[in-house]
């Protein structure tokens, strides 16, 4: 009986240790990276994201959102939150932040990046992803972007899984989320372009 109890305790301890290690691993900074997704466009957007450790969901979401922006006439670059060379950061017209939800909160690399950057009154978008509910993470993300001096903040949420009426086991929502991200990017790009045209000063007649 005593041996059996020790085995159970050892198993619980091992599982707890694995969960702690995984919790730390998923929030470690990824390697610095910068890529140009779409070089041509009248306006320029920068996507800043923390790569998903296991599901690669944020990589796909930000790529789909970028594709939508490009369809609306935008050029798009993408960097990871670990990027330190931000000499050209101020040249963008729109900032898009992609974050994973861990423990009902945006991932630490995204929170750290936003706490150290000044958006200088430019519009920004948050793409908040998670396996399930993301409402608290969305609220925190919005507050962080406002504190970083964003002029406007739009938040879009995406769930990797969704419930079904016939089963307690959720099913994959990946493709639905990616299609939605593209449409959100397209809509955002068009609305931002329209608003920027409205605020442009009129040319004086000769």
Residue pairs with C-beta under 8 A, 6 or more apart in sequence:
23 102
23 103
25 53
26 53
26 54
26 100
26 102
26 107
27 102
27 107
27 108
27 109
29 50
29 80
29 81
29 82
29 109
30 50
30 51
30 80
30 81
30 82
30 109
31 80
31 82
32 79
32 80
32 82
32 83
32 84
32 85
33 79
33 80
33 82
33 83
34 77
34 78
34 79
34 80
34 83
34 85
35 77
35 78
35 79
36 75
36 76
36 77
36 78
37 47
37 63
37 66
37 67
37 70
37 76
37 77
37 78
38 66
38 67
38 69
38 70
38 74
38 75
38 76
39 75
40 75
41 69
41 70
41 73
41 74
41 75
41 76
42 73
42 74
42 75
42 193
43 73
43 74
43 75
43 93
43 94
43 189
43 192
43 193
43 196
44 74
44 75
44 76
44 77
44 91
44 92
44 93
44 94
45 66
45 69
45 74
45 75
45 76
45 77
45 92
45 93
45 94
45 95
45 96
45 189
46 76
46 77
46 78
46 79
46 89
46 92
46 94
46 95
46 96
47 62
47 65
47 66
47 76
47 77
47 78
47 79
47 96
47 97
47 98
48 78
48 79
48 80
48 81
48 83
48 95
48 96
48 97
48 98
48 110
48 113
49 58
49 59
49 62
49 78
49 79
49 80
49 81
49 97
49 98
49 99
49 110
49 127
50 58
50 80
50 81
50 98
50 99
50 100
50 107
50 109
50 110
51 58
51 59
51 80
52 58
52 59
52 100
52 129
53 100
55 160
57 100
57 129
57 158
57 160
57 174
57 177
58 98
58 99
58 100
58 127
58 129
60 174
60 178
61 98
61 127
61 129
61 158
61 177
61 178
61 181
62 78
62 96
62 98
62 127
62 181
63 78
64 178
64 179
64 181
64 182
64 185
65 96
65 98
65 125
65 127
65 156
65 181
65 182
65 184
65 185
65 188
66 76
66 78
66 96
66 185
67 182
67 185
68 181
68 182
68 183
68 184
68 185
68 186
68 187
68 188
68 189
69 76
69 94
69 96
69 185
69 186
69 188
69 189
70 76
70 189
71 182
71 185
71 186
71 189
72 185
72 186
72 187
72 188
72 189
72 190
72 192
72 193
73 189
73 193
74 94
74 189
74 192
74 193
77 92
81 109
81 110
81 112
81 113
82 109
86 117
89 117
90 120
92 122
93 122
93 123
93 192
93 196
94 122
94 123
94 124
94 125
94 188
94 192
95 119
95 122
95 123
95 124
95 125
95 150
96 124
96 125
96 126
96 127
97 110
97 113
97 114
97 124
97 125
97 126
97 127
97 141
97 145
98 110
98 126
98 127
98 129
99 106
99 107
99 110
99 126
99 127
99 128
99 129
99 137
99 141
100 106
100 107
100 110
100 129
100 130
101 107
101 128
101 129
101 130
101 131
101 134
101 137
102 108
104 133
104 136
104 137
105 111
105 136
105 137
105 140
106 128
106 137
106 140
106 141
106 144
110 141
110 144
111 140
111 144
114 144
114 145
114 147
114 148
115 144
115 147
115 148
117 148
118 148
118 149
119 145
119 148
119 149
119 150
119 151
120 149
121 149
121 150
121 151
122 150
122 151
123 150
123 151
123 152
123 153
123 154
123 192
124 145
124 148
124 150
124 151
124 152
124 153
124 154
125 153
125 154
125 155
125 156
125 188
126 138
126 141
126 142
126 145
126 153
126 154
126 155
126 156
127 156
127 158
127 181
128 134
128 137
128 138
128 141
128 155
128 156
128 157
128 158
129 157
129 158
129 159
129 160
129 177
130 137
130 157
130 158
130 159
130 160
131 159
131 160
131 161
132 159
132 161
132 170
133 159
134 157
134 158
134 159
135 157
138 155
138 157
141 155
142 153
142 155
145 153
146 153
154 188
156 180
156 181
156 184
158 173
158 177
158 180
158 181
159 173
159 177
160 172
160 173
160 174
160 177
161 170
161 171
161 172
161 173
162 170
162 171
162 173
162 176
163 170
164 170
164 171
